[in-house]
Amino acid sequence: MKKILVIDDEISVQESFRNFLKREYALVFASDGEEGVRRFQEAFPDLILLDLIMPRMDGMAALKRIREADEKIPIIMLTATRTIKTAVEAIKAGADDYLTKPFDLEELKWLLAKTLSNRDLEKEVQALRTEVSKRYGYENIVGNSEAIQAVFEKIRHVADTKTTVLLLGESGTGKELVAKALHYNSSRRNHPFMAINCAAIPETLLETELFGHERGAFTDAQSRRIGRFEQADHGTLFLDEVAELSLPCQAKILRALEERKFMRVGGSDLIETDVRVIAATNKDLEEEIRKGRFREDLYYRINVIPIFLPPLRQRKEDIPLLIKHFLDKKSAAEGLPPKSITAEAMEILSGYEWPGNIREIENLIEQMVTLSSSQRIDVDDIPPAIRRKPGRSGSNDLISFRELPLEQAVEQLERQMISHALEQSRHVQTRAAKLLGISRRQLKYKMDALGLGDEKQGSGAGEQGPGKN
C-alpha cells in the first residue's frame, strides 16, 4: 500500500482525506510545515499533499526543505482559489501539481493515482536504464590481452566526448558492442542509441531511413516519417557497414555532420540535430577511396578517432575467457546453473581459428548449451567441423595465401569462410549470413560470384523448412 503524507493545518481537510483514502493508502498527517518536514524524514512517504498556508512554517518553506532532501518525491500543493498565483510559483519551485480548495474528492483520487503511476514509471525507466548501462558497460567487453586492453583504454578516453568514432575490424569482432559501450558510458546515455546497418537496407530506402520523409514525398508516402538522425537527437547514431553507402547518400550524411542540419525527403525545412555519429566497417576505406567508392571528405569527417578491434586469431589468450563468459550468459538466459567445460574441449576450442570471431563463439556456445544434456561441455558436444587436434587449428582447411595475388587470396578466404559458415548453419543461408555479419542478399551475391551453389538449399527456398526455426 502506498504511503501518503498529508501536511495541512485544517482538521476538516485531514478528516476528509482519512475517510476518503484510508482504504487505498496508508496516511500520515502533520499540521504545519515544520512537523511535516519531520514526518517526511521519519515516514518515507511515496507522495506528499502539502498545504500552502499554514502556521509556523508555510508550504513554500516546507517545499524547499523537502526538495533539498529529495528531488524526486511527488508533491501536490493544496491551495485556496485566491492563492493560485502562489501555487503556480510552487510548481516552478518543484511541486508536481496542485489542487484548489474546495476540491472534488474524485478529482483528488484521479490525481493521486496518475501522479503515483508516473513516479512508478520513472523508477522503472531508471531501473531499465541502469540495467542497459550494465549490459553495455566495459565489463561486457571481455578480454585480458594487450590488444583488447588497448581498446578499453581508448574507449575510456573518448566515451564522454562529442568526437566522431570509426570502428574498424572484421565481421563479428564486436563493433556494435563497443559502439553501445561508448554511448552508455557518455553523457548521452539517457537519450536514444539508434543503429542502422547500411548494407541491409536497399539504396532506394536508405535516405528515407536516415532522414525521414514528408507526406507525399513519393507515391507510398501516406504520412510523415521521422528518420534515424531525428530519432537519435541528443543521442548516438551508429552507422554499421558505412562503406556500403552510395555516394549520393554519403554526400547527404557529410552535410548533416558538418552543418548539424538536414532536410526530410520531400521537405523544405532544415531540421537541427545534435547527434554523435559512430561509424563501423570491415573494409579498408582508404582503398575504397582509391577505387572511387567512398568520399575522402566523409572519411576524414568520421575518422577522427579510429578504434581497431582485433580478430580473435590475434588475441587467442582471450578465447577461454570468452567461452566462460558466453557459457554463463547462455545458462543464465535459460535459467540453468552455469555449465562448465572439460579441459580437452577448451583446448580444442582455444586452438580453433574462429573466422567468425566473437559472433561465431557466441553462436557455438549457445548451440552447445542448448543441445548438451550434460552439465559439462565435452569434446563430443563440439561440431565435427571444429573438432581437431589442438595446435593444428586451420592447418587442414586454411591454405597459405602468401604466394597468391591479393585478389585471389581474398577470393579464396571468402570462399572458405562462406563454406564454413554454411556448414556451421546446416546450410540455412539466413543463419550463415548472420554468422558472417552480412545480409542474406550479400551472402547470395557472394555465393553466386564465387560459384558456391548451395546444393542442399539451392536458391534459399529450403529456408522455409524446419531449419529456419
C-alpha positions as CSV (number, residue, x, y, z in Angstrom):
1,M,0.0,0.0,0.0
2,K,1.4,3.4,-1.0
3,K,2.0,5.9,1.8
4,I,0.8,9.5,1.6
5,L,1.9,12.3,3.9
6,V,-0.8,15.0,4.3
7,I,0.6,18.3,5.6
8,D,-2.4,20.6,6.4
9,D,-3.5,22.5,9.5
10,E,-7.2,22.2,8.8
11,I,-8.7,19.3,10.8
12,S,-11.7,19.1,8.4
13,V,-9.4,18.5,5.5
14,Q,-7.5,15.8,7.3
15,E,-10.7,14.1,8.2
16,S,-11.9,14.2,4.6
17,F,-8.7,12.6,3.4
18,R,-8.9,10.0,6.2
19,N,-12.4,9.0,5.3
20,F,-12.0,9.0,1.6
21,L,-8.5,7.5,1.1
22,K,-7.9,5.2,4.1
23,R,-8.9,2.0,2.2
24,E,-6.4,2.7,-0.7
25,Y,-3.5,4.4,1.0
26,A,-1.6,4.5,4.3
27,L,-2.0,8.0,5.6
28,V,0.4,10.1,7.8
29,F,-0.7,13.6,9.0
30,A,1.1,16.8,10.0
31,S,-0.5,20.1,11.0
32,D,2.3,22.5,9.9
33,G,5.3,22.7,7.7
34,E,7.8,22.1,10.5
35,E,6.0,18.9,11.6
36,G,5.6,17.9,8.0
37,V,9.3,18.0,7.3
38,R,10.0,15.9,10.4
39,R,7.3,13.4,9.4
40,F,8.7,13.2,5.9
41,Q,12.1,12.3,7.3
42,E,10.6,9.6,9.6
43,A,7.9,8.1,7.5
44,F,9.5,7.8,4.0
45,P,6.2,8.5,2.1
46,D,5.5,7.8,-1.6
47,L,3.7,11.2,-2.1
48,I,3.1,14.4,-0.2
49,L,-0.1,16.6,-0.1
50,L,1.2,20.0,1.0
51,D,-1.0,23.0,2.0
52,L,0.4,26.4,1.2
53,I,-1.0,28.5,4.0
54,M,0.0,27.1,7.5
55,P,1.3,28.4,10.8
56,R,4.9,28.3,11.9
57,M,6.3,27.1,8.6
58,D,4.3,27.6,5.4
59,G,4.0,25.3,2.4
60,M,6.6,27.1,0.3
61,A,9.3,26.9,3.0
62,A,8.4,23.2,3.6
63,L,8.6,22.5,-0.1
64,K,12.1,24.0,-0.3
65,R,13.2,21.9,2.7
66,I,11.8,18.7,1.3
67,R,13.2,19.3,-2.2
68,E,16.6,19.8,-0.7
69,A,16.4,16.3,0.7
70,D,14.6,14.5,-2.1
71,E,14.3,15.8,-5.7
72,K,12.1,13.0,-6.9
73,I,9.2,12.5,-4.4
74,P,5.9,13.7,-5.9
75,I,4.4,16.7,-4.1
76,I,0.9,18.1,-4.8
77,M,0.1,21.5,-3.4
78,L,-3.2,22.3,-1.8
79,T,-4.4,25.9,-2.1
80,A,-7.4,28.2,-1.8
81,T,-8.6,29.8,-5.0
82,R,-7.3,33.2,-4.1
83,T,-3.7,31.8,-3.9
84,I,-3.5,30.1,-7.4
85,K,-0.7,32.5,-8.3
86,T,1.3,31.2,-5.4
87,A,0.5,27.6,-6.4
88,V,2.0,28.3,-9.8
89,E,5.1,29.7,-8.2
90,A,5.2,26.5,-6.1
91,I,5.1,24.4,-9.3
92,K,8.1,26.4,-10.6
93,A,9.8,25.7,-7.2
94,G,9.5,22.0,-7.6
95,A,5.9,20.9,-6.9
96,D,4.4,18.3,-9.3
97,D,0.8,19.6,-9.4
98,Y,-1.8,21.5,-7.3
99,L,-5.4,21.3,-6.2
100,T,-7.6,24.2,-5.3
101,K,-9.8,24.2,-2.2
102,P,-12.6,23.2,-2.0
103,F,-11.6,20.3,-4.3
104,D,-13.6,17.4,-5.7
105,L,-12.6,14.1,-4.0
106,E,-12.9,12.1,-7.2
107,E,-10.5,14.5,-8.9
108,L,-8.2,14.1,-5.9
109,K,-8.3,10.3,-6.3
110,W,-7.6,10.5,-10.0
111,L,-4.7,12.9,-9.5
112,L,-3.1,10.7,-6.8
113,A,-3.3,7.6,-9.0
114,K,-1.9,9.5,-12.0
115,T,1.0,11.0,-10.1
116,L,2.0,7.8,-8.3
117,S,1.8,5.9,-11.6
118,N,4.1,8.4,-13.3
119,R,6.5,8.1,-10.4
120,D,6.5,4.3,-10.7
121,L,7.1,4.6,-14.4
122,E,10.0,6.9,-13.8
123,K,11.5,4.4,-11.4
124,E,11.0,1.6,-13.9
125,V,12.6,3.6,-16.7
126,Q,15.6,4.5,-14.5
127,A,16.0,0.8,-13.5
128,L,15.9,-0.2,-17.2
129,R,18.5,2.5,-18.0
130,T,20.7,1.2,-15.2
131,E,20.3,-2.4,-16.5
132,V,21.1,-1.3,-20.0
133,S,24.2,0.6,-18.8
134,K,25.4,-2.5,-17.0
135,R,24.7,-4.7,-20.1
136,Y,26.7,-2.4,-22.3
137,G,29.4,-1.4,-19.8
138,Y,33.1,-2.0,-20.2
139,E,32.8,-5.3,-18.3
140,N,30.9,-6.8,-21.2
141,I,33.9,-6.4,-23.5
142,V,35.7,-9.5,-22.4
143,G,39.5,-10.0,-22.6
144,N,42.8,-9.5,-20.9
145,S,45.1,-9.4,-24.0
146,E,47.2,-6.4,-24.7
147,A,45.2,-5.8,-27.9
148,I,41.8,-5.6,-26.2
149,Q,43.2,-3.7,-23.3
150,A,44.3,-1.0,-25.7
151,V,40.7,-0.9,-27.0
152,F,39.5,-0.5,-23.4
153,E,41.8,2.4,-22.8
154,K,40.7,4.2,-26.0
155,I,37.0,3.8,-25.2
156,R,37.5,5.2,-21.7
157,H,39.2,8.3,-23.2
158,V,36.7,9.1,-25.9
159,A,33.4,7.8,-24.4
160,D,32.2,11.0,-22.8
161,T,33.1,13.3,-25.7
162,K,31.3,14.5,-28.8
163,T,34.0,13.2,-31.1
164,T,33.1,11.0,-34.1
165,V,34.5,7.5,-33.8
166,L,35.3,5.0,-36.6
167,L,35.3,1.3,-35.5
168,L,37.4,-0.9,-37.7
169,G,37.6,-4.7,-37.7
170,E,36.4,-7.9,-39.3
171,S,32.9,-9.1,-39.0
172,G,32.0,-10.5,-35.6
173,T,34.7,-8.6,-33.7
174,G,32.1,-6.7,-31.5
175,K,31.9,-3.3,-33.2
176,E,28.3,-2.7,-32.2
177,L,29.0,-3.8,-28.6
178,V,31.8,-1.2,-28.5
179,A,29.5,1.5,-30.0
180,K,27.0,0.8,-27.3
181,A,29.7,1.0,-24.6
182,L,30.7,4.4,-26.0
183,H,27.1,5.6,-25.8
184,Y,26.1,4.2,-22.4
185,N,29.3,5.5,-20.8
186,S,28.7,9.0,-22.1
187,S,26.5,11.9,-21.0
188,R,24.2,10.9,-23.9
189,R,23.3,7.6,-22.1
190,N,19.7,8.8,-21.3
191,H,19.0,9.6,-24.9
192,P,18.5,7.2,-27.8
193,F,21.0,4.8,-29.3
194,M,20.0,4.2,-32.9
195,A,21.7,1.6,-35.1
196,I,21.4,1.2,-38.8
197,N,23.1,-1.4,-41.0
198,C,23.8,0.4,-44.2
199,A,24.3,-2.8,-46.1
200,A,21.0,-4.3,-45.1
201,I,18.7,-1.6,-46.5
202,P,18.1,-1.1,-50.2
203,E,19.7,2.1,-51.6
204,T,16.3,3.4,-52.6
205,L,15.0,3.3,-49.0
206,L,18.2,4.2,-47.1
207,E,17.8,8.0,-47.5
208,T,14.3,7.9,-46.1
209,E,15.5,5.6,-43.2
210,L,18.2,8.1,-42.3
211,F,16.5,11.4,-42.8
212,G,12.8,10.6,-42.9
213,H,10.2,11.9,-45.4
214,E,7.3,14.3,-45.6
215,R,3.8,13.2,-46.6
216,G,3.5,13.0,-50.4
217,A,7.3,12.9,-50.9
218,F,6.7,9.9,-53.1
219,T,3.8,7.6,-54.1
220,D,3.7,5.5,-51.0
221,A,4.4,8.3,-48.5
222,Q,1.0,8.5,-46.9
223,S,2.3,10.2,-43.8
224,R,5.3,11.9,-42.4
225,R,8.1,9.6,-41.2
226,I,10.8,10.5,-38.7
227,G,14.3,9.3,-39.7
228,R,17.1,7.9,-37.6
229,F,19.0,11.3,-37.5
230,E,15.9,12.9,-35.9
231,Q,15.1,9.9,-33.6
232,A,18.7,9.9,-32.3
233,D,18.6,13.6,-31.4
234,H,20.9,14.2,-28.3
235,G,21.9,10.6,-28.5
236,T,24.1,8.4,-30.7
237,L,23.6,7.2,-34.3
238,F,25.6,4.0,-35.2
239,L,26.2,3.6,-38.9
240,D,27.3,0.0,-39.3
241,E,28.9,-1.1,-42.6
242,V,29.3,2.5,-43.6
243,A,31.4,1.6,-46.7
244,E,28.2,0.2,-48.3
245,L,26.6,3.7,-48.5
246,S,26.1,5.1,-52.0
247,L,28.0,8.2,-53.0
248,P,24.8,10.4,-53.1
249,C,23.9,9.2,-49.6
250,Q,27.4,9.8,-48.4
251,A,27.2,13.4,-49.5
252,K,24.0,14.0,-47.5
253,I,25.4,12.4,-44.4
254,L,28.5,14.6,-44.7
255,R,26.3,17.7,-44.9
256,A,24.3,16.6,-41.9
257,L,27.5,16.0,-39.9
258,E,29.1,19.3,-40.9
259,E,26.1,21.6,-40.6
260,R,24.2,19.6,-37.9
261,K,21.2,20.2,-40.1
262,F,19.2,18.1,-42.6
263,M,16.0,18.0,-44.6
264,R,13.5,15.2,-44.7
265,V,12.9,13.7,-48.2
266,G,10.3,15.9,-49.9
267,G,10.7,18.7,-47.3
268,S,12.0,22.2,-47.4
269,D,12.7,23.0,-43.8
270,L,16.1,22.5,-42.2
271,I,15.9,20.4,-39.1
272,E,18.6,20.8,-36.5
273,T,20.1,17.7,-34.9
274,D,22.5,17.0,-32.1
275,V,23.8,13.5,-32.8
276,R,27.0,11.8,-32.1
277,V,27.9,9.5,-35.0
278,I,29.8,6.3,-34.6
279,A,30.6,4.5,-37.9
280,A,31.9,1.0,-38.4
281,T,33.3,-1.0,-41.3
282,N,35.1,-4.2,-42.1
283,K,36.6,-2.7,-45.2
284,D,39.7,-0.7,-46.0
285,L,38.2,2.8,-46.5
286,E,41.4,4.2,-47.9
287,E,41.3,1.5,-50.6
288,E,37.6,2.3,-51.2
289,I,38.6,6.0,-51.7
290,R,41.2,5.0,-54.3
291,K,38.6,3.0,-56.1
292,G,36.2,5.9,-56.1
293,R,33.6,4.2,-53.9
294,F,34.0,6.3,-50.8
295,R,34.2,10.1,-50.4
296,E,37.5,11.3,-49.0
297,D,35.9,14.2,-47.2
298,L,33.5,11.9,-45.4
299,Y,36.3,9.6,-44.5
300,Y,38.2,12.4,-42.7
301,R,34.9,13.5,-41.1
302,I,34.2,10.1,-39.5
303,N,37.8,9.0,-38.9
304,V,38.5,11.5,-36.1
305,I,39.1,8.7,-33.6
306,P,39.7,5.2,-35.2
307,I,39.4,2.2,-32.9
308,F,40.7,-1.1,-34.4
309,L,39.0,-4.3,-33.0
310,P,41.4,-7.2,-33.4
311,P,40.2,-10.6,-34.7
312,L,40.3,-13.5,-32.3
313,R,43.3,-15.0,-34.0
314,Q,45.3,-12.0,-32.8
315,R,44.1,-12.4,-29.2
316,K,43.9,-16.1,-28.6
317,E,44.5,-15.7,-24.9
318,D,41.1,-14.2,-24.6
319,I,39.3,-17.2,-26.1
320,P,38.9,-19.2,-22.8
321,L,37.5,-16.0,-21.1
322,L,35.0,-15.5,-23.9
323,I,33.9,-19.1,-23.8
324,K,33.4,-18.9,-20.0
325,H,31.5,-15.6,-20.4
326,F,29.1,-17.0,-23.0
327,L,28.6,-20.2,-21.1
328,D,27.5,-18.2,-18.0
329,K,25.4,-15.8,-20.1
330,K,23.5,-18.5,-22.0
331,S,23.0,-20.6,-18.9
332,A,21.6,-17.6,-17.1
333,A,19.3,-16.8,-20.0
334,E,17.9,-20.3,-19.9
335,G,17.5,-20.2,-16.1
336,L,20.1,-23.0,-15.8
337,P,23.1,-23.5,-13.4
338,P,26.3,-22.4,-15.2
339,K,27.7,-25.1,-17.3
340,S,31.4,-26.0,-17.2
341,I,33.7,-27.2,-19.9
342,T,36.3,-30.0,-19.9
343,A,40.0,-29.2,-20.4
344,E,40.0,-31.2,-23.6
345,A,37.1,-29.3,-25.1
346,M,38.6,-26.0,-24.0
347,E,41.9,-26.9,-25.6
348,I,40.2,-27.7,-29.0
349,L,38.1,-24.5,-29.0
350,S,41.1,-22.4,-28.0
351,G,43.1,-23.8,-30.9
352,Y,40.4,-23.1,-33.5
353,E,40.8,-20.0,-35.8
354,W,37.3,-18.6,-35.3
355,P,36.9,-16.9,-38.7
356,G,33.5,-15.5,-37.5
357,N,35.2,-14.1,-34.4
358,I,33.2,-13.3,-31.2
359,R,29.8,-13.8,-33.0
360,E,30.9,-17.3,-34.0
361,I,31.9,-18.2,-30.4
362,E,28.7,-16.9,-29.0
363,N,26.6,-18.8,-31.6
364,L,28.5,-22.0,-31.0
365,I,28.3,-21.8,-27.2
366,E,24.5,-21.2,-27.5
367,Q,24.2,-24.3,-29.7
368,M,26.2,-26.5,-27.4
369,V,24.5,-25.3,-24.2
370,T,21.1,-25.9,-25.8
371,L,21.9,-29.3,-27.2
372,S,24.0,-30.8,-24.5
373,S,22.2,-32.8,-21.8
374,S,25.2,-32.8,-19.6
375,Q,26.3,-30.2,-17.0
376,R,29.7,-30.2,-18.7
377,I,30.6,-29.4,-22.3
378,D,32.8,-32.1,-23.6
379,V,34.6,-32.9,-26.9
380,D,31.6,-34.8,-28.2
381,D,29.5,-31.6,-27.9
382,I,31.8,-29.8,-30.4
383,P,30.7,-29.9,-34.0
384,P,32.9,-32.1,-36.2
385,A,33.9,-29.2,-38.4
386,I,35.6,-27.6,-35.4
387,R,36.8,-30.7,-33.6
388,R,40.5,-31.2,-34.4
389,K,43.8,-31.7,-32.6
390,P,45.0,-28.7,-30.7
391,G,47.8,-26.8,-32.2
392,R,46.7,-27.6,-35.7
393,S,43.9,-25.0,-36.0
394,G,43.2,-24.3,-39.5
395,S,46.1,-26.4,-40.9
396,N,43.8,-28.8,-42.7
397,D,41.4,-26.3,-44.3
398,L,43.1,-22.9,-44.4
399,I,45.7,-22.6,-47.2
400,S,48.7,-20.3,-47.2
401,F,47.9,-17.1,-49.0
402,R,51.4,-15.7,-49.0
403,E,52.3,-16.7,-52.6
404,L,48.9,-15.7,-54.1
405,P,48.0,-12.4,-55.7
406,L,45.9,-10.2,-53.4
407,E,42.5,-10.6,-55.2
408,Q,43.0,-14.4,-55.5
409,A,43.9,-14.7,-51.8
410,V,40.8,-12.6,-50.8
411,E,38.6,-14.8,-53.0
412,Q,40.0,-18.0,-51.5
413,L,39.5,-16.7,-48.0
414,E,35.9,-15.6,-48.7
415,R,35.2,-19.0,-50.3
416,Q,36.4,-20.8,-47.2
417,M,34.7,-18.6,-44.7
418,I,31.4,-18.8,-46.6
419,S,31.7,-22.6,-46.9
420,H,32.5,-22.9,-43.2
421,A,29.5,-20.7,-42.2
422,L,27.1,-22.7,-44.4
423,E,28.4,-25.9,-42.8
424,Q,28.0,-24.4,-39.3
425,S,24.5,-23.2,-40.1
426,R,23.5,-26.5,-41.7
427,H,23.1,-24.6,-45.0
428,V,20.5,-22.2,-43.7
429,Q,21.5,-19.1,-45.6
430,T,19.9,-16.6,-43.1
431,R,21.9,-18.1,-40.2
432,A,25.1,-18.3,-42.3
433,A,24.8,-14.6,-43.2
434,K,24.3,-13.7,-39.5
435,L,27.4,-15.7,-38.6
436,L,29.4,-13.8,-41.2
437,G,27.9,-10.5,-40.2
438,I,26.4,-9.7,-43.6
439,S,22.9,-9.6,-45.1
440,R,21.4,-12.7,-46.8
441,R,21.3,-10.7,-50.0
442,Q,25.1,-10.1,-49.8
443,L,25.7,-13.7,-49.0
444,K,23.7,-14.9,-52.0
445,Y,25.6,-12.4,-54.2
446,K,29.0,-13.6,-53.0
447,M,27.9,-17.3,-53.4
448,D,26.9,-16.7,-57.0
449,A,30.1,-14.7,-57.7
450,L,32.3,-17.5,-56.2
451,G,30.4,-20.3,-57.8
452,L,29.3,-21.7,-54.4
453,G,26.0,-23.3,-55.4
454,D,24.4,-24.4,-52.1
455,E,23.3,-27.9,-53.2
456,K,21.4,-28.6,-50.0
457,Q,19.4,-25.4,-50.2
458,G,19.6,-24.2,-53.8
459,S,18.2,-20.7,-54.1
460,G,17.2,-20.4,-50.5
461,A,13.7,-21.9,-50.7
462,G,14.8,-24.5,-48.2
463,E,14.9,-21.8,-45.5
464,Q,11.1,-22.2,-45.2
465,G,11.7,-25.6,-43.7
466,P,12.2,-26.6,-40.0
467,G,15.9,-25.4,-40.2
468,K,14.8,-21.8,-40.0
469,N,13.3,-22.2,-36.7
